[in-house]
Amino acid sequence: GDCFPCPQEGCPMMGHYADRFPDKLKRVDQKYFLNTAADQPFVAWRQQVFIKLSGVKKMRGDINLVFHDKEGNTKEYEVARGLLSQDEVYTKYLDVEVNPKNTKKIEFLWNKTIFTLLWARLGAETVNITYGEDGHR
């Protein structure tokens, strides 16, 4: 995540579109990394998730995001799990299989353990999702 979001000229791509980044091709011994999705066509988009919690108590639970595309497909990703606390900031990089340009909505799921259902008062103050192509949000 140190080079995130991508530079203004875009993320260097491998394979067929590598010629779009001629300056990157001149470097010697350059390392490339490729993340793939689990299902065909194996494409994934790196997205940075930033969530700031606020509230009055610490609690156990998990935070997930569900990405919905325009064709009705969904994919769920875990952002945080375990002891969650107020004023905490959770940042995570996700390799999402839903193209950001085809994303219809992103659903925020908040799951609490059974023991905290009655007394916990904790919520999301800020949720930002940024994908690497030109730093879009």
N, CA, C and O atoms as a MOPAC input file, in Angstrom:
PM7 MOZYME 1SCF
protein

 N      0.77800 1    -1.21100 1     0.00000 1
 C      0.00000 1     0.00000 1     0.00000 1
 C      0.81500 1     1.27000 1     0.00000 1
 O      0.23600 1     2.35600 1     0.00900 1
 N      2.16900 1     1.18500 1    -0.00900 1
 C      2.98200 1     2.40000 1     0.04000 1
 C      2.81900 1     3.27100 1    -1.20400 1
 O      2.99500 1     4.48700 1    -1.13100 1
 N      2.48600 1     2.66900 1    -2.33900 1
 C      2.37700 1     3.44400 1    -3.57900 1
 C      0.91800 1     3.70600 1    -3.93500 1
 O      0.59900 1     3.97600 1    -5.09200 1
 N      0.04300 1     3.62700 1    -2.95400 1
 C     -1.38000 1     3.78600 1    -3.21200 1
 C     -1.80500 1     5.20000 1    -2.86700 1
 O     -1.30400 1     5.70000 1    -1.86000 1
 N     -2.65600 1     5.89100 1    -3.57400 1
 C     -3.20900 1     5.44900 1    -4.85200 1
 C     -2.18000 1     5.55600 1    -5.96600 1
 O     -1.07500 1     6.05700 1    -5.76000 1
 N     -2.54700 1     5.08800 1    -7.12300 1
 C     -1.61800 1     5.04700 1    -8.25800 1
 C     -1.19700 1     6.44900 1    -8.66400 1
 O     -1.91600 1     7.41500 1    -8.40900 1
 N     -0.02200 1     6.56500 1    -9.30300 1
 C      0.41800 1     7.88100 1    -9.78200 1
 C     -0.54800 1     8.41700 1   -10.83800 1
 O     -1.41100 1     7.69200 1   -11.33300 1
 N     -0.39000 1     9.69300 1   -11.17300 1
 C     -1.30900 1    10.35300 1   -12.10200 1
 C     -1.38700 1     9.63900 1   -13.44600 1
 O     -2.44200 1     9.62500 1   -14.08100 1
 N     -0.27800 1     9.04700 1   -13.88300 1
 C     -0.30000 1     8.33400 1   -15.17400 1
 C     -0.94400 1     6.95900 1   -15.07800 1
 O     -1.05600 1     6.25500 1   -16.08200 1
 N     -1.36700 1     6.57100 1   -13.88200 1
 C     -2.05900 1     5.29600 1   -13.69600 1
 C     -1.13100 1     4.22900 1   -13.15200 1
 O      0.08600 1     4.40900 1   -13.11100 1
 N     -1.71900 1     3.11200 1   -12.73200 1
 C     -0.93300 1     1.98900 1   -12.21300 1
 C     -0.26700 1     1.25900 1   -13.37800 1
 O     -0.93000 1     0.97100 1   -14.37500 1
 N      1.03100 1     0.95300 1   -13.27800 1
 C      1.68300 1     0.19100 1   -14.34500 1
 C      1.02900 1    -1.17500 1   -14.48300 1
 O      0.80600 1    -1.87600 1   -13.49500 1
 N      0.72600 1    -1.53900 1   -15.71400 1
 C      0.06300 1    -2.80400 1   -15.96400 1
 C      1.00800 1    -3.75800 1   -16.66400 1
 O      1.88800 1    -3.34100 1   -17.41700 1
 N      0.82200 1    -5.02400 1   -16.41200 1
 C      1.62800 1    -6.05500 1   -17.04600 1
 C      0.87000 1    -6.58800 1   -18.26300 1
 O     -0.33500 1    -6.37600 1   -18.40500 1
 N      1.59800 1    -7.27900 1   -19.13000 1
 C      0.94700 1    -7.97200 1   -20.23500 1
 C      0.60100 1    -7.06200 1   -21.39700 1
 O      1.39100 1    -6.20600 1   -21.79600 1
 N     -0.59700 1    -7.26500 1   -21.93200 1
 C     -1.02400 1    -6.63300 1   -23.17400 1
 C     -0.91200 1    -5.10600 1   -23.15800 1
 O     -0.56500 1    -4.51000 1   -24.17700 1
 N     -1.20100 1    -4.46100 1   -22.01600 1
 C     -1.21500 1    -2.99900 1   -21.94500 1
 C      0.07700 1    -2.40500 1   -21.39300 1
 O      0.11100 1    -1.21900 1   -21.06500 1
 N      1.12800 1    -3.19300 1   -21.28300 1
 C      2.38300 1    -2.69400 1   -20.70900 1
 C      2.97800 1    -1.55200 1   -21.52600 1
 O      3.69600 1    -0.71600 1   -20.97700 1
 N      2.69400 1    -1.50200 1   -22.82700 1
 C      3.26000 1    -0.44500 1   -23.66600 1
 C      2.69500 1     0.94200 1   -23.32900 1
 O      3.21000 1     1.94500 1   -23.82400 1
 N      1.66500 1     1.01500 1   -22.51100 1
 C      1.12300 1     2.31100 1   -22.09300 1
 C      2.01100 1     2.99300 1   -21.05100 1
 O      1.79200 1     4.15900 1   -20.72300 1
 N      3.00300 1     2.28000 1   -20.53000 1
 C      3.87500 1     2.79600 1   -19.48300 1
 C      5.34200 1     2.67000 1   -19.91900 1
 O      6.10500 1     1.93300 1   -19.29500 1
 N      5.74100 1     3.38000 1   -20.98100 1
 C      7.08700 1     3.19800 1   -21.52600 1
 C      8.20200 1     3.52900 1   -20.54400 1
 O      9.25000 1     2.88400 1   -20.57800 1
 N      8.01100 1     4.51200 1   -19.67400 1
 C      9.06900 1     4.85900 1   -18.72000 1
 C      9.32400 1     3.73600 1   -17.73000 1
 O     10.46500 1     3.52900 1   -17.31900 1
 N      8.30800 1     3.02000 1   -17.34600 1
 C      8.45800 1     1.90800 1   -16.40900 1
 C      9.18800 1     0.73600 1   -17.05900 1
 O      9.88600 1    -0.01400 1   -16.37700 1
 N      9.03300 1     0.57500 1   -18.36500 1
 C      9.66100 1    -0.54500 1   -19.06700 1
 C     11.17000 1    -0.38000 1   -19.19000 1
 O     11.87000 1    -1.36800 1   -19.41500 1
 N     11.69800 1     0.84000 1   -19.05000 1
 C     13.13300 1     1.10000 1   -19.18100 1
 C     13.92700 1     0.67900 1   -17.95400 1
 O     15.14500 1     0.51700 1   -18.02900 1
 N     13.24900 1     0.50000 1   -16.82600 1
 C     13.94000 1     0.14400 1   -15.58600 1
 C     14.43300 1    -1.29100 1   -15.64900 1
 O     13.76900 1    -2.16700 1   -16.20400 1
 N     15.61400 1    -1.52300 1   -15.06900 1
 C     16.20600 1    -2.85000 1   -15.02200 1
 C     15.87100 1    -3.48400 1   -13.67200 1
 O     15.83700 1    -2.80000 1   -12.64900 1
 N     15.63000 1    -4.76800 1   -13.67800 1
 C     15.33800 1    -5.52200 1   -12.45500 1
 C     14.13600 1    -4.97200 1   -11.68100 1
 O     14.13800 1    -4.96200 1   -10.45000 1
 N     13.13400 1    -4.52400 1   -12.39100 1
 C     11.92400 1    -4.04000 1   -11.73700 1
 C     11.04900 1    -5.22200 1   -11.34800 1
 O     10.89300 1    -6.16700 1   -12.12100 1
 N     10.48100 1    -5.16800 1   -10.15400 1
 C      9.60400 1    -6.22900 1    -9.68100 1
 C      8.16000 1    -5.86500 1    -9.98400 1
 O      7.75500 1    -4.70800 1    -9.86800 1
 N      7.40200 1    -6.86500 1   -10.37200 1
 C      5.97600 1    -6.70300 1   -10.60500 1
 C      5.23300 1    -7.70800 1    -9.74900 1
 O      5.67600 1    -8.84200 1    -9.56700 1
 N      4.10800 1    -7.28100 1    -9.23200 1
 C      3.26000 1    -8.16100 1    -8.44700 1
 C      1.87900 1    -8.14200 1    -9.06600 1
 O      1.41500 1    -7.11100 1    -9.55400 1
 N      1.23900 1    -9.27300 1    -9.04100 1
 C     -0.06700 1    -9.37500 1    -9.66800 1
 C     -1.02400 1   -10.08300 1    -8.71800 1
 O     -0.80700 1   -11.23800 1    -8.35300 1
 N     -2.06900 1    -9.39200 1    -8.32500 1
 C     -3.11200 1    -9.99400 1    -7.49900 1
 C     -4.24600 1   -10.43100 1    -8.40900 1
 O     -4.64000 1    -9.70700 1    -9.32400 1
 N     -4.76000 1   -11.60600 1    -8.15100 1
 C     -5.86800 1   -12.10500 1    -8.96300 1
 C     -7.04600 1   -12.45900 1    -8.06700 1
 O     -6.89400 1   -12.69800 1    -6.86900 1
 N     -8.20800 1   -12.48500 1    -8.67500 1
 C     -9.42000 1   -12.89200 1    -7.97300 1
 C     -9.52100 1   -14.41600 1    -8.01500 1
 O     -8.81300 1   -15.07800 1    -8.77400 1
 N    -10.40000 1   -14.94800 1    -7.20100 1
 C    -10.56300 1   -16.40000 1    -7.12500 1
 C    -11.33100 1   -16.97000 1    -8.31300 1
 O    -11.13000 1   -18.12800 1    -8.67900 1
 N    -12.21200 1   -16.16900 1    -8.92100 1
 C    -13.08200 1   -16.66100 1    -9.98900 1
 C    -12.76300 1   -15.99500 1   -11.31500 1
 O    -12.20200 1   -14.90000 1   -11.35600 1
 N    -13.13000 1   -16.66900 1   -12.40000 1
 C    -12.93300 1   -16.08800 1   -13.73700 1
 C    -13.71100 1   -14.79600 1   -13.85700 1
 O    -14.82200 1   -14.71700 1   -13.33300 1
 N    -13.19300 1   -13.79000 1   -14.51100 1
 C    -11.96300 1   -13.73000 1   -15.30000 1
 C    -10.71500 1   -13.39900 1   -14.47800 1
 O     -9.71300 1   -12.97200 1   -15.05200 1
 N    -10.74200 1   -13.58000 1   -13.16100 1
 C     -9.60300 1   -13.42800 1   -12.24500 1
 C     -9.12500 1   -11.98800 1   -12.08100 1
 O     -7.99700 1   -11.75700 1   -11.64500 1
 N     -9.96900 1   -11.02400 1   -12.42400 1
 C     -9.61700 1    -9.61400 1   -12.31900 1
 C     -9.96500 1    -9.11500 1   -10.91800 1
 O    -11.00300 1    -9.47400 1   -10.36300 1
 N     -9.08500 1    -8.28400 1   -10.35300 1
 C     -9.34600 1    -7.66900 1    -9.05400 1
 C     -8.85600 1    -6.22100 1    -9.08300 1
 O     -7.86100 1    -5.90300 1    -9.73300 1
 N     -9.55800 1    -5.36700 1    -8.38000 1
 C     -9.19300 1    -3.95700 1    -8.27700 1
 C     -8.81100 1    -3.66100 1    -6.84200 1
 O     -9.59200 1    -3.91500 1    -5.92500 1
 N     -7.60900 1    -3.12300 1    -6.63500 1
 C     -7.12300 1    -2.78500 1    -5.29600 1
 C     -7.88600 1    -1.56800 1    -4.80300 1
 O     -7.94000 1    -0.53900 1    -5.47700 1
 N     -8.47700 1    -1.69300 1    -3.62000 1
 C     -9.22600 1    -0.59600 1    -3.03100 1
 C     -8.78600 1    -0.40700 1    -1.58700 1
 O     -8.57500 1    -1.37300 1    -0.85400 1
 N     -8.65400 1     0.84000 1    -1.19800 1
 C     -8.28000 1     1.16600 1     0.17500 1
 C     -9.55200 1     1.53400 1     0.93300 1
 O    -10.32100 1     2.39200 1     0.50000 1
 N     -9.75900 1     0.87700 1     2.06400 1
 C    -10.92300 1     1.13000 1     2.90200 1
 C    -10.44800 1     1.81900 1     4.18000 1
 O     -9.49900 1     1.37000 1     4.82200 1
 N    -11.11000 1     2.90000 1     4.53800 1
 C    -10.79800 1     3.67600 1     5.72600 1
 C    -12.09500 1     3.83200 1     6.50900 1
 O    -13.05700 1     4.41800 1     6.01300 1
 N    -12.12300 1     3.30700 1     7.73700 1
 C    -13.31700 1     3.40400 1     8.58000 1
 C    -12.90400 1     3.93600 1     9.94400 1
 O    -12.00800 1     3.39200 1    10.59000 1
 N    -13.57000 1     5.00800 1    10.37700 1
 C    -13.35000 1     5.55600 1    11.71900 1
 C    -14.59800 1     5.28200 1    12.54000 1
 O    -15.70500 1     5.65600 1    12.15100 1
 N    -14.41100 1     4.62400 1    13.68200 1
 C    -15.52700 1     4.30100 1    14.55900 1
 C    -15.68700 1     5.36400 1    15.63700 1
 O    -14.72700 1     6.03400 1    16.01800 1
 N    -16.90000 1     5.50500 1    16.11600 1
 C    -17.16200 1     6.39500 1    17.23800 1
 C    -18.21900 1     5.74100 1    18.11200 1
 O    -18.98100 1     4.89600 1    17.64300 1
 N    -18.26700 1     6.12500 1    19.37100 1
 C    -19.24300 1     5.55900 1    20.27600 1
 C    -18.78900 1     5.67300 1    21.71300 1
 O    -17.92700 1     6.48700 1    22.04500 1
 N    -19.37300 1     4.85700 1    22.55200 1
 C    -19.09300 1     4.97100 1    23.97700 1
 C    -18.49400 1     3.71300 1    24.59200 1
 O    -18.12900 1     3.73900 1    25.76800 1
 N    -18.37800 1     2.63900 1    23.86700 1
 C    -17.86100 1     1.40100 1    24.44500 1
 C    -16.99900 1     0.63800 1    23.44200 1
 O    -17.05800 1     0.86800 1    22.23400 1
 N    -16.20300 1    -0.27200 1    23.98000 1
 C    -15.50400 1    -1.24800 1    23.16000 1
 C    -16.39700 1    -2.47300 1    23.06000 1
 O    -17.16800 1    -2.75900 1    23.97500 1
 N    -16.29600 1    -3.18600 1    21.96900 1
 C    -17.11400 1    -4.37600 1    21.81800 1
 C    -16.48100 1    -5.35000 1    20.84900 1
 O    -15.62200 1    -4.97600 1    20.05100 1
 N    -16.90000 1    -6.58800 1    20.91900 1
 C    -16.43900 1    -7.60300 1    19.98000 1
 C    -17.42400 1    -7.67700 1    18.82400 1
 O    -18.63600 1    -7.56900 1    19.00800 1
 N    -16.87700 1    -7.86300 1    17.63000 1
 C    -17.72700 1    -7.96800 1    16.45400 1
 C    -16.89400 1    -7.93000 1    15.19900 1
 O    -15.67600 1    -8.10200 1    15.25200 1
 N    -17.53600 1    -7.70600 1    14.07100 1
 C    -16.79300 1    -7.58000 1    12.82200 1
 C    -17.49100 1    -6.59100 1    11.89700 1
 O    -18.69100 1    -6.33500 1    11.99700 1
 N    -16.68000 1    -6.05000 1    10.99200 1
 C    -17.15300 1    -5.09300 1     9.99500 1
 C    -16.84700 1    -5.67900 1     8.62400 1
 O    -15.70500 1    -6.03500 1     8.33200 1
 N    -17.87200 1    -5.77500 1     7.78900 1
 C    -17.71600 1    -6.26400 1     6.42500 1
 C    -18.29600 1    -5.25000 1     5.44900 1
 O    -19.17000 1    -4.46000 1     5.80400 1
 N    -17.80100 1    -5.28000 1     4.21900 1
 C    -18.36800 1    -4.49000 1     3.13900 1
 C    -18.84700 1    -5.44700 1     2.05400 1
 O    -18.16200 1    -6.41700 1     1.73000 1
 N    -20.01600 1    -5.17600 1     1.49600 1
 C    -20.54600 1    -5.96600 1     0.38500 1
 C    -20.61500 1    -5.05200 1    -0.82700 1
 O    -21.29100 1    -4.02400 1    -0.80200 1
 N    -19.91400 1    -5.43000 1    -1.88500 1
 C    -19.89900 1    -4.67000 1    -3.12800 1
 C    -20.95000 1    -5.26000 1    -4.06900 1
 O    -20.96400 1    -6.46700 1    -4.30700 1
 N    -21.82900 1    -4.40800 1    -4.60300 1
 C    -22.88600 1    -4.80900 1    -5.52600 1
 C    -22.58500 1    -4.20300 1    -6.89400 1
 O    -22.33800 1    -3.00100 1    -6.99600 1
 N    -22.60500 1    -5.02600 1    -7.95000 1
 C    -22.42200 1    -4.45300 1    -9.27700 1
 C    -23.77600 1    -4.25100 1    -9.95500 1
 O    -24.81200 1    -4.63800 1    -9.41500 1
 N    -23.76100 1    -3.64600 1   -11.13500 1
 C    -24.99000 1    -3.28500 1   -11.83900 1
 C    -25.75300 1    -4.50100 1   -12.35700 1
 O    -26.92900 1    -4.38400 1   -12.70100 1
 N    -25.10300 1    -5.67300 1   -12.42000 1
 C    -25.77100 1    -6.88700 1   -12.90100 1
 C    -26.34300 1    -7.72500 1   -11.76800 1
 O    -26.88400 1    -8.80200 1   -12.02000 1
 N    -26.23800 1    -7.26100 1   -10.53200 1
 C    -26.79700 1    -7.99000 1    -9.40600 1
 C    -25.82800 1    -8.93000 1    -8.70400 1
 O    -26.23000 1    -9.63000 1    -7.77500 1
 N    -24.56600 1    -8.96800 1    -9.11500 1
 C    -23.56100 1    -9.79700 1    -8.44600 1
 C    -23.07700 1    -9.08800 1    -7.18600 1
 O    -23.00900 1    -7.86000 1    -7.14000 1
 N    -22.73900 1    -9.87600 1    -6.16000 1
 C    -22.23100 1    -9.30000 1    -4.91500 1
 C    -20.98800 1   -10.05800 1    -4.45500 1
 O    -20.82200 1   -11.24200 1    -4.74700 1
 N    -20.12900 1    -9.36300 1    -3.74000 1
 C    -18.95400 1    -9.96000 1    -3.10000 1
 C    -18.77600 1    -9.29400 1    -1.75000 1
 O    -18.83700 1    -8.06900 1    -1.64400 1
 N    -18.55400 1   -10.09900 1    -0.71100 1
 C    -18.39800 1    -9.58900 1     0.64700 1
 C    -16.94700 1    -9.70000 1     1.09300 1
 O    -16.28300 1   -10.70000 1     0.81700 1
 N    -16.45100 1    -8.66800 1     1.78700 1
 C    -15.06700 1    -8.61900 1     2.24200 1
 C    -15.01100 1    -8.17400 1     3.69700 1
 O    -15.73400 1    -7.26700 1     4.11000 1
 N    -14.14800 1    -8.81900 1     4.46500 1
 C    -13.96900 1    -8.46500 1     5.87300 1
 C    -12.98700 1    -7.30500 1     5.99700 1
 O    -11.92300 1    -7.31300 1     5.37900 1
 N    -13.35200 1    -6.31300 1     6.79700 1
 C    -12.48600 1    -5.16500 1     7.05000 1
 C    -11.84400 1    -5.27300 1     8.42400 1
 O    -10.64600 1    -5.02900 1     8.56200 1
 N    -12.62000 1    -5.63500 1     9.44700 1
 C    -12.09600 1    -5.73800 1    10.80600 1
 C    -12.87200 1    -6.80600 1    11.56300 1
 O    -14.04600 1    -7.05200 1    11.28900 1
 N    -12.18600 1    -7.44700 1    12.53400 1
 C    -12.81400 1    -8.48800 1    13.35500 1
 C    -12.14700 1    -8.49200 1    14.72200 1
 O    -10.94700 1    -8.24300 1    14.83800 1
 N    -12.92600 1    -8.77300 1    15.74600 1
 C    -12.38000 1    -8.87300 1    17.09600 1
 C    -12.86900 1    -7.74500 1    17.98000 1
 O    -14.03200 1    -7.35000 1    17.91300 1
 N    -11.96900 1    -7.22600 1    18.81300 1
 C    -12.31800 1    -6.13600 1    19.70800 1
 C    -12.28400 1    -4.82400 1    18.93400 1
 O    -11.22800 1    -4.40500 1    18.46000 1
 N    -13.43100 1    -4.18000 1    18.80800 1
 C    -13.55700 1    -2.92300 1    18.08200 1
 C    -13.77000 1    -1.82400 1    19.10800 1
 O    -14.50500 1    -2.01000 1    20.07800 1
 N    -13.12800 1    -0.67800 1    18.90000 1
 C    -13.24200 1     0.36700 1    19.91200 1
 C    -13.52900 1     1.72800 1    19.29400 1
 O    -13.23400 1     1.98500 1    18.12700 1
 N    -14.11100 1     2.58500 1    20.11400 1
 C    -14.47100 1     3.94200 1    19.71300 1
 C    -13.24300 1     4.72800 1    19.28900 1
 O    -12.13700 1     4.49100 1    19.77700 1
 N    -13.44800 1     5.65100 1    18.39100 1
 C    -12.39800 1     6.53900 1    17.88400 1
 C    -11.23300 1     5.79100 1    17.24200 1
 O    -10.17900 1     6.38100 1    17.00400 1
 N    -11.40600 1     4.52100 1    16.96300 1
 C    -10.36300 1     3.73600 1    16.29300 1
 C    -10.51900 1     3.89900 1    14.78300 1
 O    -11.63700 1     4.00900 1    14.28100 1
 N     -9.40600 1     3.91400 1    14.06600 1
 C     -9.41400 1     3.99700 1    12.61600 1
 C     -8.92600 1     2.66200 1    12.06500 1
 O     -7.86800 1     2.17100 1    12.45800 1
 N     -9.69100 1     2.08400 1    11.16600 1
 C     -9.34200 1     0.80900 1    10.54900 1
 C     -9.08800 1     1.06100 1     9.06900 1
 O     -9.96700 1     1.54600 1     8.35800 1
 N     -7.88100 1     0.73000 1     8.60500 1
 C     -7.52100 1     0.88100 1     7.20100 1
 C     -7.12400 1    -0.48300 1     6.67100 1
 O     -6.36800 1    -1.21200 1     7.31400 1
 N     -7.63100 1    -0.82300 1     5.50800 1
 C     -7.32100 1    -2.11700 1     4.91400 1
 C     -7.31900 1    -1.98500 1     3.40000 1
 O     -8.06300 1    -1.18400 1     2.83400 1
 N     -6.48000 1    -2.77400 1     2.75200 1
 C     -6.46200 1    -2.85000 1     1.30100 1
 C     -7.18800 1    -4.11700 1     0.88600 1
 O     -6.86000 1    -5.20800 1     1.35200 1
 N     -8.17100 1    -3.97500 1     0.01200 1
 C     -8.94800 1    -5.10800 1    -0.47600 1
 C     -8.72000 1    -5.26900 1    -1.96800 1
 O     -8.62200 1    -4.28000 1    -2.69500 1
 N     -8.63500 1    -6.50600 1    -2.42600 1
 C     -8.62000 1    -6.79200 1    -3.85900 1
 C    -10.03100 1    -7.22300 1    -4.23200 1
 O    -10.40800 1    -8.38400 1    -4.07600 1
 N    -10.79800 1    -6.26200 1    -4.72600 1
 C    -12.22100 1    -6.43800 1    -4.95700 1
 C    -12.46500 1    -6.93300 1    -6.37600 1
 O    -11.87400 1    -6.43200 1    -7.33300 1
 N    -13.34300 1    -7.92200 1    -6.50000 1
 C    -13.64500 1    -8.51200 1    -7.80200 1
 C    -14.72900 1    -7.76100 1    -8.56600 1
 O    -15.05200 1    -8.13000 1    -9.69600 1
 N    -15.29100 1    -6.72300 1    -7.97500 1
 C    -16.30000 1    -5.91100 1    -8.64400 1
 C    -15.62100 1    -4.65300 1    -9.17900 1
 O    -15.02600 1    -3.88700 1    -8.42100 1
 N    -15.71800 1    -4.45000 1   -10.49000 1
 C    -15.11400 1    -3.28300 1   -11.13000 1
 C    -15.70500 1    -2.00900 1   -10.53000 1
 O    -16.92600 1    -1.85400 1   -10.51000 1
 N    -14.85900 1    -1.08700 1   -10.03700 1
 C    -15.38000 1     0.15400 1    -9.45000 1
 C    -16.28500 1     0.93100 1   -10.39700 1
 O    -17.20800 1     1.61200 1    -9.95000 1
 N    -16.03300 1     0.83900 1   -11.69800 1
 C    -16.86200 1     1.55700 1   -12.66800 1
 C    -18.24400 1     0.92600 1   -12.82200 1
 O    -19.17000 1     1.56600 1   -13.32000 1
 N    -18.38200 1    -0.33600 1   -12.39200 1
 C    -19.67100 1    -1.02500 1   -12.47700 1
 C    -20.31400 1    -1.21700 1   -11.10700 1
 O    -21.30000 1    -1.94500 1   -10.98200 1
 N    -19.76600 1    -0.57200 1   -10.08100 1
 C    -20.30400 1    -0.72700 1    -8.73600 1
 C    -21.58700 1     0.08300 1    -8.59500 1
 O    -21.60700 1     1.28900 1    -8.84400 1
 N    -22.65200 1    -0.59800 1    -8.19300 1
 C    -23.94100 1     0.06900 1    -7.98400 1
 C    -24.04100 1     0.62100 1    -6.57200 1
 O    -24.48800 1     1.75000 1    -6.36900 1
 N    -23.61800 1    -0.18500 1    -5.58800 1
 C    -23.63000 1     0.27400 1    -4.20300 1
 C    -22.66400 1    -0.56100 1    -3.38600 1
 O    -22.27800 1    -1.66300 1    -3.77600 1
 N    -22.27900 1    -0.00700 1    -2.23300 1
 C    -21.43300 1    -0.70800 1    -1.27700 1
 C    -22.18000 1    -0.71000 1     0.05000 1
 O    -22.52100 1     0.33900 1     0.59600 1
 N    -22.42200 1    -1.91300 1     0.55300 1
 C    -23.19600 1    -2.08200 1     1.77500 1
 C    -22.25500 1    -2.27300 1     2.96000 1
 O    -21.30800 1    -3.05600 1     2.89200 1
 N    -22.51900 1    -1.56100 1     4.03000 1
 C    -21.73400 1    -1.63400 1     5.25800 1
 C    -22.43600 1    -2.59700 1     6.20300 1
 O    -23.58500 1    -2.35700 1     6.57300 1
 N    -21.76700 1    -3.69300 1     6.61000 1
 C    -22.35600 1    -4.65900 1     7.52800 1
 C    -21.65200 1    -4.58800 1     8.87000 1
 O    -20.42500 1    -4.64000 1     8.94900 1
 N    -22.43200 1    -4.47200 1     9.90100 1
 C    -21.93200 1    -4.36400 1    11.26300 1
 C    -22.50200 1    -5.53900 1    12.03400 1
 O    -23.71700 1    -5.61300 1    12.21700 1
 N    -21.66600 1    -6.45800 1    12.49100 1
 C    -22.12200 1    -7.62800 1    13.23200 1
 C    -21.54200 1    -7.59100 1    14.63400 1
 O    -20.33100 1    -7.47300 1    14.81900 1
 N    -22.42300 1    -7.69300 1    15.61600 1
 C    -22.00100 1    -7.71200 1    17.01500 1
 C    -22.15100 1    -9.13000 1    17.55700 1
 O    -22.99500 1    -9.90000 1    17.10000 1
 N    -21.32700 1    -9.45200 1    18.53000 1
 C    -21.49300 1   -10.75600 1    19.17500 1
 C    -22.76200 1   -10.73300 1    20.01700 1
 O    -23.23800 1    -9.66600 1    20.40500 1
 N    -23.29500 1   -11.88800 1    20.29100 1
 C    -24.55800 1   -12.00700 1    21.00700 1
 C    -24.51800 1   -11.33700 1    22.37900 1
 O    -25.53900 1   -10.83300 1    22.84500 1
 N    -23.36600 1   -11.32300 1    23.02500 1
 C    -23.25000 1   -10.75600 1    24.36700 1
 C    -23.30100 1    -9.23200 1    24.37700 1
 O    -23.53600 1    -8.62900 1    25.42500 1
 N    -23.08600 1    -8.60700 1    23.23000 1
 C    -23.04200 1    -7.13800 1    23.20100 1
 C    -24.26700 1    -6.52400 1    22.54200 1
 O    -24.31800 1    -5.30500 1    22.37500 1
 N    -25.24100 1    -7.31500 1    22.16800 1
 C    -26.39100 1    -6.78900 1    21.43900 1
 C    -27.17500 1    -5.73400 1    22.22900 1
 O    -27.69600 1    -4.79000 1    21.63600 1
 N    -27.26400 1    -5.87600 1    23.52300 1
 C    -28.12900 1    -5.00300 1    24.30400 1
 C    -27.47400 1    -3.69300 1    24.72700 1
 O    -28.15300 1    -2.66900 1    24.79800 1
 N    -26.18000 1    -3.69900 1    25.00800 1
 C    -25.57700 1    -2.50800 1    25.60400 1
 C    -24.61100 1    -1.74200 1    24.71400 1
 O    -24.27300 1    -0.60100 1    25.02900 1
 N    -24.16600 1    -2.31900 1    23.63400 1
 C    -23.13300 1    -1.65600 1    22.82700 1
 C    -23.69500 1    -0.46800 1    22.05700 1
 O    -24.77400 1    -0.55100 1    21.46900 1
 N    -22.96800 1     0.61900 1    22.06400 1
 C    -23.30600 1     1.81100 1    21.30000 1
 C    -22.05400 1     2.23500 1    20.54100 1
 O    -21.27300 1     3.06400 1    21.00600 1
 N    -21.88800 1     1.65100 1    19.37800 1
 C    -20.69300 1     1.90300 1    18.57600 1
 C    -21.11600 1     1.94800 1    17.12000 1
 O    -21.92100 1     1.12600 1    16.68400 1
 N    -20.59100 1     2.88600 1    16.37300 1
 C    -20.96300 1     3.00900 1    14.96500 1
 C    -19.84100 1     3.59300 1    14.14300 1
 O    -18.78000 1     3.92800 1    14.67000 1
 N    -20.07700 1     3.71700 1    12.84800 1
 C    -19.07600 1     4.26300 1    11.93400 1
 C    -19.29400 1     5.76000 1    11.78900 1
 O    -20.37400 1     6.20700 1    11.40300 1
 N    -18.26800 1     6.52000 1    12.09800 1
 C    -18.31300 1     7.96700 1    11.92000 1
 C    -17.94300 1     8.32900 1    10.48700 1
 O    -18.54600 1     9.22300 1     9.89200 1
 N    -16.94400 1     7.62900 1     9.93000 1
 C    -16.46100 1     7.89600 1     8.58200 1
 C    -16.18400 1     6.58300 1     7.86700 1
 O    -15.59300 1     5.67100 1     8.44300 1
 N    -16.61400 1     6.48500 1     6.60500 1
 C    -16.27600 1     5.34300 1     5.74600 1
 C    -15.83900 1     5.91100 1     4.40700 1
 O    -16.63200 1     6.55400 1     3.72000 1
 N    -14.57700 1     5.68000 1     4.02400 1
 C    -14.05500 1     6.09500 1     2.72000 1
 C    -13.52400 1     4.86900 1     2.00000 1
 O    -12.84700 1     4.03600 1     2.60300 1
 N    -13.82600 1     4.75500 1     0.71300 1
 C    -13.29800 1     3.67600 1    -0.11500 1
 C    -12.68600 1     4.31800 1    -1.34200 1
 O    -13.36000 1     5.03300 1    -2.08300 1
 N    -11.40400 1     4.05800 1    -1.55300 1
 C    -10.67200 1     4.64400 1    -2.66900 1
 C    -10.11400 1     3.51900 1    -3.51200 1
 O     -9.52300 1     2.57900 1    -2.98000 1
 N    -10.29300 1     3.60100 1    -4.82500 1
 C     -9.64200 1     2.59700 1    -5.66200 1
 C     -8.50300 1     3.23700 1    -6.43200 1
 O     -8.48600 1     4.44500 1    -6.66900 1
 N     -7.53300 1     2.37900 1    -6.82300 1
 C     -6.24900 1     2.84300 1    -7.30500 1
 C     -6.20700 1     3.54500 1    -8.62600 1
 O     -5.20300 1     4.19100 1    -8.92700 1
 N     -7.23400 1     3.46100 1    -9.43500 1
 C     -7.20100 1     4.07800 1   -10.74800 1
 C     -7.50100 1     5.55800 1   -10.62600 1
 O     -8.66200 1     5.92900 1   -10.45500 1
 N     -6.51000 1     6.40400 1   -10.70500 1
 C     -6.61200 1     7.84400 1   -10.59200 1
 C     -7.14300 1     8.29200 1    -9.22400 1
 O     -7.62400 1     9.41800 1    -9.09700 1
 N     -7.06400 1     7.43400 1    -8.20300 1
 C     -7.45900 1     7.81600 1    -6.85600 1
 C     -8.93300 1     8.09700 1    -6.67000 1
 O     -9.29100 1     8.86700 1    -5.77900 1
 N     -9.81400 1     7.50000 1    -7.48100 1
 C    -11.25400 1     7.73600 1    -7.36400 1
 C    -11.78400 1     7.24100 1    -6.02400 1
 O    -11.24200 1     6.31000 1    -5.42800 1
 N    -12.85400 1     7.88200 1    -5.56500 1
 C    -13.55500 1     7.46700 1    -4.33800 1
 C    -14.95700 1     7.07000 1    -4.68800 1
 O    -15.72800 1     6.68600 1    -3.80800 1

